[in-house]
Amino acid sequence: MAREGGGLFAGFRVLGRFSSHVPHVLRYHGRHREFYLAIAVGRSIHTYNVNLLNFSSVCLTGNALPQDITCLAADRMLIFASYDNILHAFARNKEMVHTYEGHKARIHLLQPFGDHVISVDVDNVLIVWNVQSEEEYLQMDFDKAMFAVSAILHPSTYLNKILLGSEQGSLQLWNISSNKLLYSFPGWHIPVTTLEQAPAVDVVAIGLVSGHIIVHNIKFDETLMKFQQDWGPITAISFRTADGHPVMAAGSPIGHVALWDLEEKKMMCQMQNAHSTAIAGMSFVPGEPLLITNGADNAIRVWIFDGPGGIGRVLRSRMGHSAPPTKIRYHGQNGQQILSAGQDGTLQSFSTVHEKFNKSLGRGSINKKKSKKKGLKLDTMALPPITVFASEVAHQSDWDSIVACHQGYITCTTWNYQKTCMGAHKLKPKEFSKHKPIDTYATAVDITSCGNFAVIGLSAGQVDVYNMQSGIHRGRFGKERAHKGAIRGVAVDGLNQLIITAGSEALIKFWKFKTKDLVYTTELSSSPSGILLHRDSGILGVAFDDFSISALDIETRKIVRTFSGHRGRITDMTFSPDGRWLITSSMDCTIKTWDLPSGCLIDCFLVDSAAVSLTMSPTGDFLASTHVDDLGIYLWSNRSLYSLVSLRPLPSDYEPSVVTCPSTCPVQDVDMVDGEACGGMTEYISPEQLEEQLVTLSLLPESRWKNLLSLDVIKEKNKPREPLTVPKSAPFFIPTVPGLIPRYVTPEEENETQSKVVNLGVLVQKSDFYIHLEDALSTSEYTAPLNLLKSVGPSNIEIELRGLAPEGGGSVEVMLSFLRMVGMMLNKKYNFELAQAYLALFLKLHLKIISSEPNLMEEVSRLSVQLEETWIHLQSLFNQNLCVLTYMRSALL
């Protein structure tokens, strides 16, 4: 079974997901004395601190729930979330503690109720669950034709009672302890969408499909006041409490918020375009002039009411794309910002470090001033979504650093990353300044590495250069146009020497940047769909309409690699920072990694939804992807940076496994079992000797053998300059001289006394090393003494070798055994550096004795010949490798 992310990439987390169509839940933490916001996003629950809107935690539901959350509720201790017909309870924002199974249809309403939780499914079955025992306390079936439950509320101070609203417009008050219907409200014959408890006891606000809000006293069944908004059904209601302002807020399906003054019974103000989609959830923070809203436009907003007229302004917000992203690229070299263009027409920057660094550069507009006056809904000046963009950090603090092409639009826009807004220039050819062509539009764009120039390609074949600072047109490639067909891609090399353009007529052309002259033309096998240049290595990735990919070297201007295997249109490409890997995505839902040096496919995995855009971090730690009909930007961690990953070529019949996209919470990467996910790869264990002709080193640290010949110098340097003199302490009993007159012994007389310590030098025991060398004279097995020497330090090695001489308690036979041990090491060609070091120290210590002993002289002569032959062979190998390396570096291949 393959692990998540294939072999090379593992799912990490998703960026840019903040809200969904599920209403949020506001909770108060008594110990922290703070309000927290719980929001369902996909299969996860985000928890935010309301004061700063900081990301507090993520419920680990991404690994627990197989589907997106459809309903959310919370009590004082637990968060309840449901998907399909299953209900779960989570504690401490992390762990799943309860599961409630019993519904046969999708749950669409939840209501915590003391020690119980109430759930209602779309089949009109209401179940009351015991929270701790997970057992059904009560089940009620309603006739869908008579009373289809559409809203649920527990009225304040009403013990064991719940109020149900229906699609027929009537309401019912039930006692769930005795399972009795206490009262039926006839209603207004209009479907009920929401129920909300008012600050006053017995008073409930009822939202209807018609846009009416009924403030009703359920104790006396009397309507206290009635309001109406003109924007469709009421989606959410909230009351401002405890700060002296009797205000009610109501949400609408088109994103407007209406504020009603309950004392004067009239509309106080409107907050239009609070969200671009329906208001999903709305909550006033108790005791504070703050209103929290969320919607399906992927936004959370905290509004503060501190201005005149009671209108609110945005205090804090978290928002991503309200429509799926179309193109993403890393911005800068630190790998911490990702620029993303979406189908909603906005350009946004997402931080991989913390959400507080996210920023929106806004929405493209022909005239920003007129757009602000018209508003989002009626803005005819809005530009189409961005299809392609390029950014450069050089001079981004001086002028605009981003240039973008818009869908079906000839004008390219500039954007300022530092000011987080649309730039000052709109780039388009002069001949189109007075009229807008119908069938000509910008298709490709690139920025030079210096950030001074933008190169723009058009669908008619023109390629123009503009100055980013002034927006002035600086030239065109070719007499009239660079290509006969549409421009499919443009790229500038790292030194501003070459411009590479790709045309739909299956040609790639190389132009001089300054003179605009054509240098070379390369014919392609089919029409290219896009190109991508890795500036550091000079490799150009080319994607074709026939679903193949090629790598072209811009130095030799030849195609050096060709890859095939995708079964759908290539949507995007990205290079690894070192230029070794080319990663491609396709409409066949695969993401493949190609190794350029070997020309092989080394990784492939399937995703549920086809990837639209890819980008690799400049630091190589993450691959980011966006997918069809998905608002998130998914990060995949590069596992080769921190674990053992197989980079072996995948077989031609390799069938990739489907990988689930990561959730909001970072995924902990676990080790593989028996290397299964790496294609059966096991860790390589090097043999003791690779080949008989080669020599092998011991891999011991240099401090254990390199300074053996310099130990006397090291000891001399490490000596203290003056020996420390410790004053002699007086003995407890001062000795006296025997005689008739007692007198004390002087120090001179004390030193003259004869020592009673017996000299045991001749009785010292032989060391283990010495004993092993003696045994080796008869067995010729030198592994044990060699291992002993390898395990001790330089000083102990010198002591052991000194003890081999006859004056040190040794013998000539043992010295001969040591020389044979060195000869064995040279024969087997392992521990080569140790043999040299040990032999050098032995000769330095015992040269006089060796010269006087014929047996030792004969053995040393034999060692000399053996050492010279080994070194001559090794020297020839060194010279041969150096020659080949020099040739490879200097030759023109």
N, C-alpha and C positions, 0 to 999 in steps of 0.2 A: 504493500500500500504506500503510495507516494505521500510525502508530507506536504503541508501547505506551502505554496509558492514554488512547486517543483523542487529541483535540486539546488538551484543557484539563488533564487529569490524566495523569501518568506514574507507572508503578510504581516505588516506592522500596525498601521492604523490609518484612519481616514481623516482628512482635513476638510473644512468648509461645510460641515453638516451641523446645523444649530437647532432647527425646528422642523416640525411636520404638521399635518392637519389635525393631530391629536392635541386637545387642550392641555395646557400646563397645569401643574399643581403647586400651590404656595404652602410652605410649611414653616412652622416656627420651632426653633431649637431652644428649649428652655435653658440648658446649661450654657450654650454659647451666647444666648440672648440675641440671636440674629435670625433673619428670615432667609429661607433657602427656596430655590426654585427648581422643581423637577420637571424635565421635559423629555418626551419620548422622541428619539431620533433613530429611525430604522429599528434595529434589534437591541438598542442600548438606551439607557436612561441617563441623561446628563443632569448633574446637580450643580447649580450655580449659587454663589453668594450674592444676594440682592444688592448689598451695599456697594460692591465693586464690580458685580457681574463677573467675578472670577470663577474659573472652572474648578469646582471643589473635588468632584469625584465622578466616576462612571460606574454604574451598575454593570457587573460582568455578565450581562444578558446576551452579549454577542456570541458567546460560546454555548449558551443554554437554550435560547429560543430559536427555533428553525425559521421563523417568519417575523415580519415586522410587527411591532406593537400597534394594536388598533384601539386600545382603551387604557386609560391611566387614572389612578386615584391614590389617595394616601390618607392614613390616619396619623396619630401621634408617634407611632413606633415603626410602622411598616409602609412600604410602597407596593401597591397592587398594580400589576400589568397583565394584560391579556392579549393573546393572539388566537385567531380562529375561535375554537371552543374551549380553550385551556386558560386557566387563571393561575398566576403565580404571585407569591408574596416575597418581597426582598427586605432584608434587614441590614442596617448599617451601610446602605447604599452599595453593597457588594455581593452578599451571599444570598442565594435562593434558599428560603427556609420552609416554604409551604407550596404545595401544588393542589389545585382544586379541579377535579375532573368530574363531569356529570352532564354538561350541556351537550346537545347534539347539533347545535347551530352556532354561528359566530356571535360572540358576546359584543354588545354595542353600548351597554350602560353599566357603570359601577358606582356603588355607594357604600363606603365604610360606615359601620353602624355599631359603635361600642366594641363588644367582643365578637361582633359578626361583620360580615361583608355581604352586600347584596349585589347580585349580577343578573342582568337581563339579556337574553339573546334575541336574535331577529325572528325567531319562531314564537316570540311572546311568552317565553317560559321564564319566570322569576324564581331564583333560588337564593335562599338565605343560608350562608355557610358559617359554621363555627370556625373562627380564625385559627385557633390552636389545634383542635382535633381534626380539622379538614373534613368534617362530616356535614352532610346536609341537615340543617335545622328545619327548613321549611321549603316546600316547592309549590308554586302557584302557576297555573296555566290560565292564560287569558284568551278569550276568543278574539282573533285578529280582526274580524269584521265588526265587532262591537267595541273593543277597547284595545288598540294597538299601542303598547307602552312606548313613548318617545322621549320622556324625561322623568327623572326621579330626584327626590329631595327629602331630606330629613328635617322637618321644621324645628326650629330652635325651641327648647323646653318641652317638646311633645314626646313624652316617654313612650318608647316602643312603637312609634308611629312613623309612617312614611307617606309622602304625597306623590302620586303618580300622575303624569300628564300623558295624553294620548294623541294619536293622529286624528282622531275624530273630534278633538277639541274639548272633551270632557275631562274632569279630574276626579281622582278617587283618593280618599284618606283611609289607610289600612292600619290596623294594629297587628303587627307581625308576631306578637307574643301569643295572642289568642286566635290569630288567623281570621280576623273579622273585618268586614268592610264597615267603617264607621260612618262615612258620609260620601255622597256622590255630588260633585259640582257639575251643573249642566254645561258650563263653559260658554264659549262664544262660537261654536261650530266651525272653528278654524284650527288646524293642527298646531299643537304646542311644540315648540322647538327647544325651549330651555326654561328651567325653574331656578330662582335665586332667592335666598333668604334675605329679607330687608333687615336693617338695624333694629327696627321695632318688632317686638314679639307679636306673633299671629299674622304678620304681614309678609306676603310673598310677592315677588315680581314674576310675571309670566310672560315669556316672549312667544310671539305667534309668527306663523309663516307669512301673514299679511303685512308684517312690519309693525304691528301694534305691540305695545308693552302695557300690560294690565297690572297695576299695583293693587292687590286684592287682600282683604282681611278674611282669612280662612276660618276664623272662629265664628264670625257672624255671616259669612258668605256675602260680603259687601265689597263692591269695587270702590277704592278710595280715589284713584286717579287713573287716567288713561292717556298714553302718548302714542304717537305714530311717526315712523321715519319712512322716507320714500326710497330707500335703497334696497328693498327686498326683505327677506326673513331676518329675524333676530337670531344671531349666532352665539352671542355671549352677553351677559349682564353682570355688572358689579356695582357695589355701593361704596361710596367714600364714607368712612366711619371715623369717629372719635377725634376729629380735628375741627369740628364746628362748621363743616360745610356739607349741607344735605344735598349731595350730588349723586346722580345715577348715570352710569356710562353704559352704552349699548353698542355692540359690534354688528357689522353688516357683511354680506357676502362679497362686496366689491372693495373692502379694505377701509371703509370710512368708519369713524367713531363719533357718536353723538353723545353730548353731555347735557343732562336735564337737571334743572333746578327744581327740587321737590317742594320747596316752600312756595315759590311763585308758579309752580306747575307749568313751566314752559322750557323750551330748549335754550340752554345757556350759550353753547357754542358748538362748532363742528371741527373735527380734526380729520380733514380729508386726506386720502392716500396715506393713512398711517401704515398700511401694508398694501402690497400690490395684489394680494389675493385675499380670500375671506379671513376675517378675524376668527381664529380658532379658539383662543383662550384669552380671558381678560380678568385681572385681579387688582383691586386697590390694596395697597399695603396698609394694614391696620395702624392707625395713629400717625400716618405720614401722608403727605400730598404726592404720593407716587402711584402710578398706574403701570402695570406690567401687561404687555400684549405679546402674543405670538401668533404666527400664521403659517400657512403652507408655502409661503414665499421664502422659507428658510431664514427667518429673522426673528430675533427677540429684541424688544425695545422697552426701556424703562422711561416713562414720561413723568416730568415733574410739573406741578401746577403752581408756579410762583410768579406768573406774569399777570398783566391786567386783562380783564375780561374772562378770566378763568380758563383760558386756553392753555394747553400743555405744550411743552417742548421736549425734545429728546434729550434725556440726561445721559443715558448709557445705552449701548446697543451691541449686539453681536449678529452679524449677518453674513451670509454667503451668497452664492448665485441662486436666483429664483428660477432659472432655467439651466439645463445642463451645459457645462463648459465645452467649448469647441477647440481650444488650443491652450496648452500649458507649456511654460518654459521656466527653468531656473534663472533667477536674476542675480548677477554677481558671482563671485568665486568662493564665497563662504558656505554655500549650500544651505542657506537659512531662509530664503524667500523664493516663493514660486509665484510667477505672474500667471494669471488665468483670465482668459476671455470667454464670456458665456453667451448663450443664445438670448439672454435678457438684454444684451447690448452693453453690459458693463465690463470694465477691466478692473480686476482686483488682485491684491497681493496677499498671499497666505504665508504665515510664518510656520516653519517646522519646529520652532522652539516653544513659543507660547502664543495663545490666541490674542493676547493684548497687543501684539505687534502686527496683527492683521490690519489692512487698510484697503479702502475702496477708492479707486481713481475716478469713479463716476461713470456716467453714461455718455456715449458719443452724441454730439449734437451739432447741427449746422450753425445754429445761433444760440449760444447759451442764455443770453438775456431773454430772448423771446420764449425759450423753452421753460424757463422758470415761471414766467407769467402764465403760460398755458397750463402748467402742471403735467404730471406724468401721463394721465389718462388721455388728455387731448393734445399731446405734444406731436405736432406734425413735423417738427424740426429734428426729431430723433433720427440718428444714423442707424443703418442696419447693423446686425451683429458683426463683430470682428472675426475674420476667418484666419488671418495670418498676421503675426507681429514679430518684431525683432527688438531686442533691447541691448544696451551696452552701458556699463557703469562709468566708463571714462567720461569726464565732463558732465556727469549727471547733476552736479550741483551748480553748473554754470548755465546749462540750457536743457532743452528737452532731450530725453535719452531713450524714448520708445517711439517707434513708428508702426502703424497698423493699417492693414487693408480691411475694407468692409465688404460684406457680401453684395455682389452686383453693383458696386459703387466705384467710380473712377478716382475719387479723391481719397488720398491717404491722410490720416490724421497723426499728429504727434502728441505725445503724452509726457507729462513731467512727473517723474517718480518722487522727487523730493517734495513738491508742492501737492502731490496726490490729486492731480486734476488734469483735465484735457489741456494740451499744449497750445502754443500761440499760432502754429502754422497748419495750413491745409495744403498738401502737396498734390498738384496735378498739372499736366502739360498746359502750356499757354494756349494752344489751339482750341482747348476745350473750356476756356475761361468764360466765354459768353454763353455757350450752350452745353447741355449735358448729353453725351452720346447714349444711345439706347443699348447697343450691343458691346460696348467697350468698358472694361472695368479692370481694376488692379487685382493681380493674381499672386504676386510674389514680392517679397521685400527682404532687405538685409541692411545692417548697419556696419560700417567699418569698425575695426577694433579700436581706433582712436576716438570714435564717437562723433566725428565731424561730418560724415556724409551718409546719406541714405540712398540705396539703390532700389528702384521700384520697377517691376515688370508688369506689363499690361496684357490683356487678352488679345489685343491686336498685334502683338509682337514687338512693341516698343519697350526699350529699357532706358530709364532716365536716372540721372544722378542729381541729388539736391543737397544743399548745405543745411545741416540740422540747426545751426545757430540762427541763420537769417531766413531760411526757407527758400532761398534763391535757386533757380534751376541752373545746374552746372554742366550740362551736356547730355548728349544722347549717343548711344552706341549704334553704329551703322548709319548709312545715309538717311534712310527714312525709318527703318525699323531693324531690329537685331535679328529677328526670326520671322519666317513666313507664317508660322502658326502661333498659337497662344504660348505665352511664357509660363512654363510649369515650375520654374525655380530660378533664383539668383543667389550667388554666393560670392563673398569677397575674401581673399586670402589674408593671412595674418599681417602681412607687410604692405598691404595696399598696392600690390604690384599687378595682380590679376583679378579680373571679374569673370566668373563662370556663369553662363546662362544656359538654360535647358529649354528647348522648344518642343511643341507637340508634334513637329514634323520629324522627330527622332534624331535631333542633332543637339550636341553640346558644344558650345563655342567658348573659346578663351580670348579675352580682350585685355589690352593694356589699360590700366586704370587711368593714367594721366592723359595719354594721347588718344584714347578711345579706338585704337586700331585693333583689327582682328588678328590674332596670333595663330590660332589653330582651330580646326573643326574636327570633332570626333563623331562618327556616325554610329548610331545605336541600332540594336536589333529590333526594337519596337519603341513605341512612344513612351516617354517617361511621365510618371505621374507626380514626381517630386524629387528634390535633391536635398542633401544635407552635407555640409563640409565640416570636417574636424580640422581646425586650423593648425593645431600643433603638429599633426602628423602629415597633413596634406592629402588625406584620403577623403574622397567624395563618395558618399553613398547615394545611389540612384535607384529609385523604385520605379517599376514599369507597370504599364497597364495590363500586362499578361501575368501579373502577380509574382514576378521574379525580382530579385535585388542584385545589384552589381556594386563593386567597389572600384573606383577609378583613382589612379595615382595622378595628381595634378602636375607632378614633376615630369614624368614620362608621358603623361596624357594618354595612358592606355588602361584598359580594364584589366585589373589584376585578380579579381575574384568575382564569381557569379554564384548566386544561391537561388535555389528554387525549392518550393515545398508549401508555400501558402496557397490556400484554395479560395481566397477572396481578395478584394481590393486592399492594397497596403494603405493603412490610414496614417501612419506616422513612423518615424525612425529616430533613434538617438544613439550616440556613441558613448562608450565608457570614457572616463577622463584620460586614460592612457591611450585611447584609440585602438585597443586590442579587440573589443567586442562591438558589434553592431546589433542593436536590439530593435526589433520590428514588431509592429502590431498590425492585425488584419481584421477584416470583417468576418473571417472564419472563426473569430473568438479566441485566437491563439496569440500568445506573446512569445516570440522566439529570440534566442540569443545566438548569434553567429560569431565564431572565433575567426578573426581575419588571418592571423599567421598560418593556421592549419587549414583554413577554408572549410570548417566543419560546423555543424549544428551541435551546440553543447548543452542547450537548455530549451525546454518548451513546456508551456502549461496552458491549460484552457481556463477561461473565465466565463461566468454565466452570461455576461453582456459584453459585446465586442468593445475593445478599447478604441477610443477616438483619437487620443493624443498620448504621447510618451515623452518623458524627459528624465535624464540621468543627472544626479547630483554632481557638481564639479569636484566634490570630495570623494565620490564613488561609494557613499554609504547607502544611498536610497535610489530606487527607481520609482518615479511618480507616474500615475496613469489616471486618465478619466475615461468614462464609459458611456455608452449609449443610454439616454434617458436616466442618467444618474447625476445627482448634484454634487457628489463628493469627489475629492482628489485623493486617490489611494496611494499610500506609501508602501513599498516593498523593500525590505532590508536585504542588502547584499551579504549573503551568508558566507561568501568566500573570505570576508574580512575577519571573521571570528570563529570559524569552524572548518572542519575538513569537508571539502566539496569536490565531487568528481567532475573534472572537466574533460572527460572522455567523449569522443564523438557519439552521438545518439544513432542507433540503427535506422535504416531507411523506413522500416515498418513500425517505428516507434509510435505508440498511441498515448498521447498525453492524458493526464487525469484532470478532471474539473476541480478547480480550486475556488474556494469561497473567498470573496473579497474581505479584507480585514474590517473589523468594527472600529468604533471610536477609541476603545481602550487599547493601549499598546499590547501586542501579543508577546508572551514570553516564549522565546524559541527554545525548544527542548532538544536534547541530543537524540540522534537516531539510534535505533536498535539494530545491531549487526550490519550497519551500513546498507540497509535495504533501499533507502531513498536515493542513495548515491549509485544506484545501478550495481549493487553487490560489491562496491569498492571496500577493500580492507586496507588498513594502514600498512605501508611498506616497511619491512624490517630489513635493514641492510646486512648482508653477510659479513663475516669477520674479514674476509679477503675477497675483493671483487674479481681479481684475475692474477695469475701467477706472475705476470710480467710487471705488474704495478706494485708500488709500495703503499702501505697503509699506516697512517699515523694513529697515535693512541688516544687522541682527543682530550688528553689531560691538560689542565691549564698551564700556561707557560711558566708560571711561578714555581711549578713543581720540578722543572728540569732545566730551564734556560740559564739559570744563574749558578749552576753547580760549580763551574770553574772559578767563579768570583766570590765564593763564600768567605774566603779570608779577607778580601777587600771590604765586603759588606760588614763583616764583624768588626773590622778596624774602624769603619765609618760610624758604626752604631755605638762604639765605646763612649762612655762619658769622658769629658775632658779631664776632670779630676775625680779620683775615686772618693766616694763618700766615706767620711770618717765618723764612726759612731763612738761617742765616749763610752769607755768601759765602765760598766756599772759595778759598784762595790758589792762584794759578796755579803751575804747575810751574816755568815760567821767568818771573821777575818782570820786567816791562818796565822799560826805562831810557830816560832822555831823552838824545838824541844831543848831544854836546859834548865839550869838552876834558876836563872833569871829569865822570866818570860819576856819575849819581844816579838814584834810583828814581822812577817816576811815581807821583804821589799820586792817590787816587780822584777828586778833583775834576777833575784834568787828564784823567783817563781818560774821564770822562763827556762832556767837551767835544769829544772826538774825533768826527769825522764818521762816520756809519754808512755802510757800504758795501753794505747790503742794498737791492736795487732794488725799488721799489713796483710790483707787477704787478696792482693792483686792476682796471685797465681790461682786462687780458688774461685775466681769469678766464673759464673756459668756461661756457657756458649749461647749465643742468640739463636732465635728460630731460623733466621736467614742463613746463618753459618751451618746449622744442622741440615737444612734442606740442600745446601750446596754439597755437603759431605755425602748425603744420600744419593745425589744426582751423579756422583762419580761411578756408581755401580748401575743405576737405573737409566741414566741419560734423560731424565724427565725434569725439565727446567721450568715448568709452568708455575709451580708453587713458589720458588724463590723470586721469580719475576713479579708475581702478584703481590708478594710482600713488599718489594721495593716500590711498586706503583702506589701502595697504600700509605706510605710514609712521606714525610716532608724532606726538604733538601738537607737540613742539618742531620737528621737521622740517617739519610743515605750516606752522607760523608762518614759518620761514625761507623756504619756497617762496613763500608769499604776499607776504612783504616784498620778495622779489626781482622781483616783477612791476612795481613802480613805477619810473619813469625814474631816480630817484636811486639805486636799487638795481641798476641795470644793465638794467632792463626797458624797456617801452614802453606807450603808451596802447592800442595795438592788441591787445597781449597781455592787458591788463586787461579790454578789451572782450570778448575771447575767453573769459576766465574767467567773466564775467557771463553769457554765452550758455550756458556749461556748466551753471551753476546753473539757468538757465531751462529747459534740456533736462531736468534732473532733476525740476523741478516739473511739467513737461508730462507726463512718463512716470509720475509719482507713485511712484517707487521711490527708495530711499535717502533717505527724506523727512527724517529727523533730521540726516543729514549735510549736506543742502542748507542747512538752517537754520543749522547750526553754522559751515559754511564761509563763508556769506554774512555772518553776524554778525562773524566775525573780519576778513573783507575790508573791511567798512565801518568797523570800528574802526581798522584800520591806514591806510586810504587815503581817509578822508572829505574831507580838504582837496583832494586831487588830483581826486576825483570831482566836487566842486562847481565846479571851475574848468574842467572839460572838458565841452562840450555833448554829445558822443557818449556819454560815460559816463553823464551825467545822464539822457539819453533812455532808455538801456537800463535804468537803475535804476528809473525811473518805470514802465516796462513790467513789470519784475519785481515791483514793489510791488502793482500791480493783480492780477497773476496769483497772488501769494501770498495776498492777501486773499480772493480767490474760493475758492481751495482750502481755506483755513482755515474760512471760513463754512460750506461744504458739510460739512466734517469735524465742525464743532461741532454742526450739526443732526443728524448721525448719532449723535453722543454723547448728545445730549439725548433723542433718540427711544429709544435703548437703555436709558438710565437710567430713563425713564418706565415702560417695559415691565417692567423688573426690579423697580422699586418696587411696581408694581401686583401682580406675581406674589408678592411677599413679604408684602404686607399684605392682599390680597383673600381673602375666604372662598370657596374653590372647592368 
